[in-house]
Amino acid sequence: MSFPALLDSTCSIRREALGIADGQGGYLASTWNVLYPRLRCRFETLWKDEEIQAYDKKVVYPRYYLYLVYRSGIKEGDRVYLDGRQFEIKLIENWSEQKRYLQIEMTEIERK
């Protein structure tokens, strides 16, 4: 079975667009613009969270994986919208740097 045949869901990826600067270092409003609409993907849930204390910093490993065909321009901090749920991208792995497939690790932000 080929990799694209395993992609059984559809999601969209969005990036934050900052609004007008408020003059105090912030922004009055921001929106989430669609970067990639209707991407075929595969969503998997990890069984548990893992936390590791290292070098005075607590690292929390994400709970969800998303697999998809390679798309350029996706970066950490972008959001994935899938079945009414929102996830923040924490890590992107380009398998063997071949620009064929992506494995994205994410954490859930909001469930509607």
DADAJO-V8388 format. One record per residue. N is the residue number from 1. RES is the residue in one small letter. PHI is phi in whole degrees, 0 to 359 (999 if undefined). D_CENTER is the distance of its C-alpha to the mean C-alpha in whole Angstrom. Layout:
# DADAJO-V8388
n:res:phi:d_center
N:RES:PHI:D_CENTER
N:RES:PHI:D_CENTER
This chain:
# DADAJO-V8388
n:res:phi:d_center
1:m:999:25
2:s:280:23
3:f:301:19
4:p:301:19
5:a:290:21
6:l:276:19
7:l:279:16
8:d:254:17
9:s:231:15
10:t:229:13
11:c:220:10
12:s:231:10
13:i:243:7
14:r:234:9
15:r:234:10
16:e:288:13
17:a:248:16
18:l:285:19
19:g:274:22
20:i:282:25
21:a:296:26
22:d:268:28
23:g:85:30
24:q:241:29
25:g:94:26
26:g:242:24
27:y:228:23
28:l:292:25
29:a:204:22
30:s:222:18
31:t:230:17
32:w:250:13
33:n:274:14
34:v:287:13
35:l:269:12
36:y:224:12
37:p:272:13
38:r:48:14
39:l:274:12
40:r:284:14
41:c:207:12
42:r:232:12
43:f:251:11
44:e:226:13
45:t:257:13
46:l:281:15
47:w:287:18
48:k:204:18
49:d:280:17
50:e:234:18
51:e:238:19
52:i:229:21
53:q:264:24
54:a:216:24
55:y:52:26
56:d:60:26
57:k:221:22
58:k:269:21
59:v:251:17
60:v:253:15
61:y:279:13
62:p:298:10
63:r:256:12
64:y:224:9
65:y:240:9
66:l:229:8
67:y:247:10
68:l:202:11
69:v:292:14
70:y:307:13
71:r:224:12
72:s:279:13
73:g:91:12
74:i:283:8
75:k:219:8
76:e:300:7
77:g:100:7
78:d:294:6
79:r:242:5
80:v:250:5
81:y:249:9
82:l:217:10
83:d:51:14
84:g:78:14
85:r:247:12
86:q:241:9
87:f:229:6
88:e:259:5
89:i:284:3
90:k:254:6
91:l:207:8
92:i:238:8
93:e:246:11
94:n:262:13
95:w:308:16
96:s:56:19
97:e:54:18
98:q:266:20
99:k:56:17
100:r:244:17
101:y:224:14
102:l:238:11
103:q:244:10
104:i:247:6
105:e:262:7
106:m:213:5
107:t:239:8
108:e:280:9
109:i:257:11
110:e:209:13
111:r:238:15
112:k:267:17
